[in-house]
């Protein structure tokens, strides 16, 4: 069993990789039920397609925090890290697609005197 962690925005995903038949469970549900959108599901499976080893390993994922997109990308990063632990040859193709890089962009905080982080109220000269 290989485990790895991935992060994105305020989401944290822990992945446990075991030999099996390609079953992916996220927080106790099938990943297609947990992430119903097709393009988000593709995020989860893309590391396996990149290294061309589909349906060989079972995944158990615990993910907390953030929204569904951040959770999916945190899971993608964790899966990629687990695959690199499994076989160091997978590092180059995964790194070229930037799956091993932590996307550190987070929401900017709201500033006082403004309605949002940077947006200002309408200016009136008179």
PyMOL commands that set and color helices and strands:
alter all, ss='L'
color gray80, all
select helices_A, chain A and resi 31-34+38-51+68-86+88-96
alter helices_A, ss='H'
color red, helices_A
select strands_A, chain A and resi 2-8+11-19+24-26+29-30+57-64
alter strands_A, ss='S'
color yellow, strands_A
deselect
rebuild
show_as cartoon
